[in-house]
């Protein structure tokens, strides 16, 4: 069994990759999922003028989206596909063998 983890800043990029990926693998492989994990929000506070006014601050936040997909039986062609598409813009693809 192989566990595929997709991470991105934009949920639309994950959904479009999953649509393409699942349509290509559903004829040949058995899969479980996709499981959408809760989004992770990191918040930062930055002082705009630290010398004069301590109350002048900006707040920023970054949202991470994560999806997990399991494939039961796989072969070398699926691993080659995952390795070639590992560096798609905006999506981080990681896979682990279980």
C-alpha distances in whole Angstrom, upper triangle without the diagonal:
4,7,10,13,17,20,23,27,27,25,27,25,21,22,24,21,18,21,21,17,16,19,18,14,15,17,14,11,10,9,10,13,15,16,19,20,23,25,27,30,32,36,38,42,44,48,50,53,53,56,58,56,54,53,52,48,45,42,39,35,32,29,26,23,19,17,13,11,7,6,4,6,7,10,13,15,12,12,16,16,14,16,20,19,19,22,23,26,26,22,20,16,14,10,9,6,5
4,6,10,13,16,20,24,24,22,24,22,18,20,21,18,16,19,18,15,15,18,17,13,15,17,15,11,11,9,10,12,13,14,17,18,21,23,24,27,29,33,35,39,41,45,47,50,50,53,55,53,51,50,49,45,42,39,36,32,29,26,22,20,16,14,11,8,6,5,7,8,8,10,12,13,10,10,13,13,11,13,16,16,15,19,20,23,22,18,16,13,10,7,6,5,6
4,7,10,13,17,20,21,19,21,19,16,17,19,16,14,17,18,14,14,18,17,14,16,19,17,13,12,10,10,10,11,11,14,14,18,19,20,24,25,29,32,35,38,41,43,46,46,50,52,50,47,46,45,42,39,35,32,29,25,23,19,17,13,10,7,6,5,7,9,11,11,14,15,16,12,12,15,14,11,14,17,15,14,17,18,21,20,16,14,10,8,5,5,6,7
4,7,10,13,17,18,16,18,16,12,14,16,12,11,14,15,11,12,16,15,13,15,18,17,14,13,11,11,10,9,11,12,13,16,17,18,22,23,27,30,33,35,39,41,44,44,48,49,48,45,44,43,39,36,33,30,26,23,20,16,14,11,8,6,5,6,8,11,13,12,14,15,15,11,11,14,12,9,12,14,12,11,14,14,17,16,12,10,7,6,4,7,9,11
4,7,10,14,15,14,16,14,10,13,15,12,11,15,15,13,14,17,17,16,18,21,20,17,17,13,13,11,10,10,10,10,13,14,15,18,20,23,26,30,32,35,37,40,40,44,46,44,41,41,39,36,33,29,26,23,19,16,13,11,7,6,5,7,9,11,15,17,16,18,18,18,15,14,16,15,11,13,15,13,11,13,13,15,14,10,8,6,5,6,8,12,13
4,7,10,11,10,12,10,7,10,12,9,9,13,14,12,13,17,17,16,18,21,21,18,18,15,14,12,10,10,10,10,13,12,14,16,18,22,24,28,30,33,35,38,39,42,44,42,40,39,37,33,30,27,24,20,17,14,10,8,6,5,6,8,11,14,17,19,18,20,20,19,16,15,17,15,11,13,15,12,10,11,11,12,10,7,6,5,7,9,12,15,17
4,7,9,9,12,10,8,11,13,11,12,15,16,15,17,20,20,20,21,25,25,22,22,19,18,15,13,12,10,10,12,10,11,13,15,18,20,24,26,30,31,34,35,39,40,38,36,35,33,30,26,23,20,17,13,11,7,6,5,7,9,12,15,17,21,23,22,23,23,23,19,18,20,18,14,16,17,13,11,12,11,11,8,6,5,7,9,12,14,18,19
4,5,7,9,7,7,10,12,11,12,15,16,16,18,20,21,21,23,26,27,25,25,21,20,18,15,14,12,12,13,10,11,12,14,17,19,22,24,28,29,32,33,37,38,36,34,33,31,27,24,21,18,14,11,9,6,5,7,9,12,15,18,20,24,26,24,26,26,25,21,21,21,19,16,17,18,14,13,12,10,9,6,5,6,9,12,15,18,21,23
4,7,9,8,9,12,13,14,15,18,19,19,21,23,24,25,26,30,30,28,28,24,23,20,17,17,14,13,13,10,10,10,12,14,16,20,21,25,25,29,30,34,35,33,31,30,28,24,21,18,14,11,8,6,5,6,9,12,15,18,21,24,28,30,28,30,29,28,25,24,25,23,20,21,21,17,16,15,13,11,7,8,10,13,15,19,21,25,26
4,5,6,7,9,11,11,13,15,16,17,19,21,22,23,24,28,29,27,27,23,23,19,16,16,13,14,13,10,12,13,15,17,19,22,24,27,28,31,33,36,37,35,33,32,30,26,23,20,16,13,10,8,8,7,10,12,15,18,21,24,27,29,28,30,30,28,25,25,25,22,20,22,21,17,17,16,13,11,8,9,11,14,17,20,23,26,28
4,5,5,6,9,10,11,12,14,15,16,18,20,21,22,25,26,24,24,21,20,16,13,13,10,11,12,10,12,13,16,19,21,25,27,30,31,35,36,39,40,38,36,34,32,29,25,22,19,16,13,10,9,6,8,9,13,15,19,21,25,27,26,28,29,27,23,24,25,22,19,22,21,18,17,17,14,13,10,10,12,14,17,19,22,25,26
4,5,5,6,9,10,11,12,14,15,17,19,20,21,24,25,24,24,21,21,17,14,15,13,15,15,13,16,17,20,22,24,27,29,32,33,36,38,41,42,40,38,36,34,31,27,25,21,18,16,13,12,10,12,12,15,17,20,22,26,28,27,28,29,26,23,24,24,21,20,22,21,17,18,17,14,13,10,11,14,15,18,21,24,27,28
4,6,5,6,9,10,11,12,14,16,17,18,20,23,24,23,23,20,20,17,14,15,13,15,16,14,16,18,20,22,24,28,29,33,33,37,38,42,42,40,39,37,35,32,28,25,22,19,16,14,12,10,11,11,14,15,19,21,24,26,24,26,26,23,20,21,21,18,16,18,17,14,14,13,10,9,7,7,11,12,16,18,21,24,26
4,6,5,6,9,10,10,12,14,15,16,17,21,22,20,20,17,17,14,11,12,10,12,14,13,15,17,19,22,25,28,30,34,34,38,39,43,44,42,40,38,36,33,29,26,23,20,16,13,11,8,8,8,11,12,15,17,21,23,21,23,24,22,18,19,20,17,15,17,17,13,13,13,11,11,9,7,10,10,13,15,18,21,23
4,5,5,6,9,10,10,12,14,15,16,19,21,19,19,16,16,13,10,12,10,13,15,14,17,19,22,25,27,31,33,36,37,41,42,45,46,44,42,40,38,35,31,28,25,22,19,16,14,11,11,9,12,12,16,17,21,23,22,24,25,22,19,21,21,18,16,19,19,15,16,16,14,14,12,11,13,13,16,18,21,23,24
4,5,5,6,9,10,11,13,15,16,19,20,19,20,17,18,15,13,15,14,17,18,17,20,22,24,27,29,33,34,38,38,42,43,47,47,45,44,42,40,37,33,30,27,24,21,18,16,13,14,12,15,14,18,19,22,23,22,24,24,21,19,20,20,16,16,18,17,14,15,15,12,13,12,11,14,14,17,19,22,24,26
4,5,5,6,8,10,11,12,14,17,18,17,18,15,16,14,12,14,14,16,19,18,20,22,24,27,30,33,35,38,39,42,43,47,48,46,44,43,41,38,34,31,28,25,21,18,16,13,13,11,13,12,15,16,20,21,19,20,20,18,15,16,16,13,12,15,14,10,12,12,9,11,11,9,11,11,14,15,19,21,23
4,5,5,6,8,10,10,11,15,16,14,15,12,13,10,8,11,11,14,17,17,20,22,25,28,31,34,36,40,40,44,45,49,50,48,46,44,42,39,35,32,29,26,22,19,16,13,12,9,10,9,12,13,17,18,17,19,20,18,14,16,17,14,12,16,16,12,14,15,13,14,14,11,13,11,14,14,18,19,21
4,6,6,6,9,10,11,14,16,15,15,13,14,12,10,14,14,17,20,20,23,25,28,31,33,37,38,42,43,46,47,51,52,50,48,46,44,41,37,35,31,28,25,22,19,16,15,13,14,12,15,15,19,20,19,21,21,19,16,18,19,15,15,18,18,14,16,18,15,16,16,14,16,15,18,18,21,23,24
4,6,5,6,9,11,13,14,14,16,14,16,15,13,16,17,20,22,22,25,27,29,32,35,38,40,43,44,47,48,52,53,51,49,48,46,42,39,36,33,30,26,23,21,18,17,15,15,14,16,15,19,19,18,19,19,16,14,16,16,12,13,16,15,12,15,16,13,15,15,14,16,14,17,17,21,22,24
4,6,5,6,9,11,12,11,13,11,13,12,11,14,16,18,21,22,24,27,29,32,35,38,40,43,44,48,49,52,53,52,50,48,46,43,39,37,33,30,26,23,21,17,16,13,13,11,12,12,15,16,14,15,16,13,10,13,13,10,10,13,13,10,13,15,13,15,16,13,14,12,14,14,17,18,20
4,5,5,6,9,10,9,10,9,11,10,9,13,15,18,21,22,25,27,30,33,36,40,42,45,46,50,51,54,55,53,51,50,48,45,41,38,34,31,28,25,22,18,16,13,13,10,11,11,14,14,14,16,17,15,12,15,16,13,13,16,16,14,16,18,16,19,19,16,17,15,16,15,18,19,20
4,6,6,8,10,11,12,11,14,13,13,16,18,21,24,25,28,30,33,36,39,42,44,48,48,52,53,57,58,56,54,52,50,47,43,40,37,34,30,27,25,21,20,17,16,14,15,14,16,17,16,17,18,16,13,17,17,14,15,18,18,16,18,20,18,20,20,18,20,18,19,19,21,22,23
4,6,7,8,9,12,12,15,15,15,18,20,23,26,27,29,32,34,37,40,43,45,49,49,53,54,57,59,57,55,54,52,48,45,42,38,35,32,29,26,23,21,18,17,14,15,13,15,15,13,14,15,12,10,14,14,11,12,16,15,14,16,19,17,20,21,18,19,17,18,18,20,21,22
4,6,6,6,8,8,12,13,13,17,19,22,25,26,28,32,34,37,40,44,45,49,50,54,54,58,59,57,55,54,52,49,45,42,39,35,32,29,26,22,20,17,15,12,12,9,12,11,10,12,13,11,8,12,13,11,12,15,15,14,16,19,18,21,22,19,19,16,17,16,18,18,19
4,6,6,7,7,10,12,12,16,19,22,25,26,29,32,35,38,41,45,47,51,52,55,56,60,61,59,56,55,54,50,46,43,40,36,33,30,27,23,21,17,16,12,12,10,12,12,12,14,16,14,12,15,17,14,15,19,19,18,20,23,21,24,24,21,22,19,20,18,20,19,20
4,6,8,10,14,15,16,20,22,26,29,30,33,36,39,42,45,48,50,54,55,59,59,63,64,62,60,59,57,53,50,47,43,40,37,33,30,27,25,21,20,16,15,12,13,12,12,14,16,14,13,16,17,15,17,20,20,20,22,25,23,26,27,24,25,22,22,20,22,21,22
4,7,10,13,16,17,20,23,26,30,31,33,36,39,42,45,49,50,54,55,59,59,63,64,63,60,59,58,54,50,47,44,41,37,34,31,27,25,21,19,15,14,11,11,9,9,10,13,11,10,14,15,14,15,18,19,19,21,24,23,26,27,24,24,21,21,19,20,19,20
4,6,10,13,14,17,20,23,27,28,30,34,36,40,42,46,48,52,53,57,57,61,62,60,58,57,55,52,48,45,42,38,35,32,28,25,22,18,16,12,10,7,7,6,7,9,12,11,9,12,15,13,14,17,18,18,19,23,22,25,26,22,22,18,18,16,17,15,16
4,7,10,12,15,18,21,25,27,29,32,35,39,42,45,48,51,53,56,57,60,62,60,57,56,55,51,48,44,41,37,34,31,27,24,21,17,15,11,9,6,6,7,8,12,15,14,12,15,17,16,16,19,21,20,21,24,24,27,26,23,23,19,19,16,16,15,15
4,7,9,11,15,17,21,23,25,29,31,35,38,42,44,48,49,53,53,57,58,56,53,52,51,47,44,41,37,34,30,27,24,20,17,14,11,7,6,4,6,8,10,13,16,15,12,14,17,16,15,18,20,18,19,22,22,24,24,20,20,16,16,14,14,14,14
4,6,8,12,14,18,20,23,26,29,33,36,40,42,46,48,51,51,55,56,54,51,50,49,45,42,39,36,32,29,25,22,19,16,12,9,6,5,6,8,11,13,16,19,19,15,17,20,18,17,20,22,20,20,23,23,25,24,20,20,17,16,14,15,14,14
3,5,9,11,15,17,20,23,26,30,33,36,39,43,44,48,48,52,53,51,48,47,46,42,39,35,32,29,26,22,19,15,13,9,7,5,6,9,11,14,15,19,21,20,17,18,21,19,17,20,22,20,20,22,21,23,21,18,18,16,16,14,15,16,15
4,6,10,13,15,18,21,24,27,30,34,37,40,42,45,46,50,51,48,46,44,43,39,36,33,30,26,23,19,16,13,10,6,6,5,8,10,13,16,17,20,22,21,17,18,21,18,16,19,21,18,18,20,19,20,19,15,16,14,14,14,15,17,17
4,6,10,12,15,18,21,25,28,32,34,38,40,43,44,47,48,46,43,42,41,37,34,31,28,24,21,17,15,11,9,6,5,6,9,12,15,18,19,22,24,23,20,20,23,21,18,21,23,20,19,21,20,21,19,16,16,15,15,15,16,17,17
4,7,9,12,15,18,21,25,28,31,35,36,40,40,44,45,42,40,38,37,34,31,27,24,20,18,14,12,8,6,5,7,9,12,16,18,22,22,25,26,26,22,22,25,22,19,22,24,20,19,21,19,20,17,15,15,14,15,16,17,20,19
4,6,9,12,15,19,22,26,29,32,34,38,38,41,42,40,37,36,35,31,28,25,22,18,16,12,10,7,5,6,8,11,14,17,20,23,24,27,28,27,24,24,26,24,21,23,25,22,20,21,20,21,18,15,15,15,15,16,17,20,19
4,6,10,13,16,20,23,26,29,31,35,35,39,40,37,34,32,32,28,26,22,19,16,14,10,9,7,7,9,11,15,18,21,24,27,27,30,31,31,27,27,29,27,24,26,28,24,23,23,22,22,18,17,17,17,18,19,20,23,23
4,6,10,13,16,20,23,26,28,32,32,36,36,34,31,30,29,25,22,19,16,12,10,7,6,5,7,10,13,16,19,23,26,29,29,31,32,31,28,27,29,27,24,25,27,23,21,22,20,19,16,15,15,17,17,20,21,24,24
4,7,10,13,17,20,23,25,29,29,33,34,31,28,27,26,23,20,16,14,10,8,6,5,7,8,12,15,18,21,25,28,31,30,33,33,33,29,28,30,28,25,26,27,24,22,22,21,20,16,15,15,17,18,20,21,25,25
4,6,10,13,16,20,22,25,25,29,30,27,25,23,23,19,16,13,10,7,6,5,6,9,12,15,18,22,25,28,31,34,34,36,36,36,32,31,33,31,27,28,29,26,24,23,23,21,17,17,17,20,21,23,25,28,29
4,7,10,13,17,19,22,22,26,27,25,22,21,20,16,14,11,8,5,5,7,8,12,14,18,21,24,27,31,34,36,35,38,37,37,34,32,34,32,29,29,30,27,25,24,23,21,18,18,18,21,21,24,26,29,30
4,7,10,14,16,19,19,23,24,21,18,17,17,13,11,7,6,4,7,9,12,15,18,21,24,28,31,34,37,40,39,41,41,40,37,36,37,35,32,33,33,30,28,27,26,24,20,21,21,24,25,28,30,33,34
4,7,10,12,16,15,19,20,18,15,15,14,10,8,6,5,6,9,12,14,18,21,24,27,31,34,37,40,42,42,43,43,42,39,38,39,37,34,34,35,32,29,28,27,25,22,23,23,26,27,30,32,35,36
4,7,9,12,12,16,17,14,12,11,10,7,6,5,6,9,12,15,18,22,24,28,31,34,38,41,44,46,45,47,47,46,43,42,42,41,37,38,38,35,33,31,31,28,25,26,26,30,31,34,35,39,40
4,6,9,9,13,14,12,10,10,9,6,5,6,8,11,14,17,20,24,27,30,33,37,40,43,46,48,47,49,48,47,44,43,43,42,39,38,39,36,34,31,31,28,26,27,28,31,32,36,37,41,42
4,6,6,9,10,9,7,8,6,5,7,9,11,15,18,21,24,28,30,34,37,41,44,47,50,52,51,52,51,51,48,46,47,45,42,42,42,40,37,35,35,32,29,31,31,35,36,39,41,44,45
4,6,9,9,8,8,9,6,5,7,10,12,16,19,22,25,29,32,36,39,42,45,48,52,54,52,54,53,52,49,48,48,46,43,43,43,40,38,35,35,32,29,32,32,36,37,41,43,46,48
4,6,6,6,7,9,6,8,10,14,16,20,22,26,29,33,36,39,42,46,49,52,55,57,56,57,56,55,53,51,51,49,47,46,46,44,41,39,38,35,33,35,36,39,41,44,46,49,51
4,6,6,6,9,8,9,12,15,17,20,23,27,29,33,36,40,42,46,49,52,55,57,56,57,56,56,53,51,51,50,47,46,47,44,42,39,39,36,34,36,36,40,40,44,45,49,50
4,6,7,11,10,12,15,18,21,24,27,30,33,37,40,43,46,50,52,55,59,61,59,61,59,59,56,54,55,53,50,50,50,48,45,43,43,40,37,40,40,43,44,47,49,52,54
4,7,9,9,12,15,18,21,25,28,31,34,38,41,45,47,51,54,57,60,62,61,63,62,61,58,57,57,55,52,52,52,49,47,45,44,41,39,41,41,45,46,49,51,55,56
4,5,6,9,12,16,19,22,26,29,32,36,39,42,45,49,52,55,58,61,59,61,60,60,57,55,56,54,51,51,51,48,46,43,43,40,37,39,40,43,44,48,49,53,54
4,6,7,11,14,17,20,23,27,30,33,36,40,42,46,49,52,55,58,57,59,58,57,54,53,54,52,49,49,49,46,44,42,42,38,36,38,38,41,42,45,47,50,51
4,6,10,12,16,19,22,25,28,32,35,38,41,45,48,51,55,57,56,58,58,57,54,53,53,51,48,48,49,46,44,41,41,38,35,37,37,41,42,45,46,50,51
4,7,10,14,17,21,24,27,30,34,37,40,44,47,50,54,56,55,57,56,55,52,51,51,49,46,46,47,44,42,39,39,35,33,35,35,39,40,44,45,49,50
4,7,10,13,17,20,23,27,30,34,37,40,43,47,50,52,51,53,52,51,48,47,48,46,43,43,43,40,38,36,35,32,29,31,32,35,36,40,42,45,46
4,7,10,14,17,20,24,27,30,34,37,40,43,47,49,48,50,49,48,45,44,44,42,40,40,40,37,35,32,32,29,26,28,29,32,34,37,39,43,44
4,7,11,14,17,20,23,27,30,34,37,40,43,46,45,47,46,46,42,41,42,40,37,37,38,35,32,30,30,27,23,25,26,29,31,34,36,39,40
4,7,10,14,17,20,24,27,30,34,37,40,43,41,43,43,42,39,38,38,36,33,34,34,31,29,27,26,23,20,21,22,26,27,31,33,36,37
4,7,10,13,17,20,23,27,30,33,37,39,38,40,40,39,36,35,35,33,30,31,31,28,26,24,23,21,17,19,19,23,24,27,29,33,34
4,7,10,13,17,20,24,27,30,33,36,34,36,36,35,32,31,32,30,27,27,28,24,22,21,20,17,14,15,16,19,21,24,26,30,31
4,7,10,14,17,20,24,27,30,33,32,34,34,33,30,29,30,28,25,26,26,23,21,20,19,17,13,13,14,17,19,22,24,27,28
4,7,10,13,17,20,23,27,29,28,30,30,29,26,25,26,24,21,22,23,20,18,17,16,15,11,11,11,14,15,18,20,24,25
4,7,10,14,17,20,24,26,26,28,28,27,24,23,25,22,19,21,22,18,17,17,15,15,11,10,10,12,14,16,19,22,23
4,7,10,14,17,20,23,22,25,25,24,21,20,22,20,17,19,20,17,15,16,15,15,12,10,9,10,11,13,15,18,19
4,7,10,13,17,19,19,22,23,22,18,18,20,18,15,18,19,16,15,16,15,16,14,11,11,10,11,12,14,16,17
4,7,10,13,16,16,19,20,20,16,16,19,17,14,17,19,16,15,17,17,18,16,13,12,10,10,10,11,13,13
4,7,10,13,13,16,18,17,13,14,17,15,13,16,18,15,15,18,17,19,18,14,14,11,11,9,11,12,12
4,6,10,10,14,16,16,13,13,17,15,13,16,19,17,17,20,20,22,21,17,16,13,12,9,10,10,10
4,6,7,10,13,13,10,11,15,14,12,15,18,17,17,20,20,23,23,19,18,14,13,10,11,10,10
4,7,10,14,14,12,13,16,16,15,18,20,20,20,24,24,27,26,23,21,18,16,13,12,10,10
4,7,11,12,10,11,15,15,14,17,19,19,20,24,24,27,28,24,22,19,17,14,13,11,11
4,7,8,6,8,11,11,11,14,16,16,17,21,21,25,25,22,20,17,15,12,12,10,12
4,6,6,7,9,10,11,13,15,16,17,21,22,25,26,23,22,18,17,14,14,12,14
4,5,5,6,9,10,10,12,14,15,19,20,24,25,22,21,17,16,14,14,13,16
4,5,5,6,9,10,11,12,14,17,18,22,24,21,20,16,16,14,16,15,18
4,5,5,6,9,10,11,12,16,16,20,21,18,17,13,13,11,13,13,15
4,5,5,6,9,10,10,14,15,19,20,17,16,12,11,9,11,11,14
4,5,5,6,9,10,13,14,18,20,17,16,13,13,12,14,14,18
4,5,5,6,8,11,12,16,17,15,14,11,12,12,15,15,19
4,6,5,6,9,10,14,15,12,11,8,9,8,11,13,16
4,6,5,8,10,14,16,13,12,9,9,9,12,14,17
4,6,7,9,13,15,13,12,11,12,13,16,17,21
4,6,6,10,12,10,10,8,10,12,15,17,21
4,6,9,11,8,7,5,7,9,13,16,19
4,6,8,7,7,7,10,13,16,19,22
4,6,6,7,8,12,14,18,21,24
4,6,8,10,14,17,21,24,27
4,7,10,13,17,20,24,26
4,6,10,13,16,20,22
4,7,10,13,17,19
4,7,10,14,16
4,7,10,13
4,7,10
4,6
4
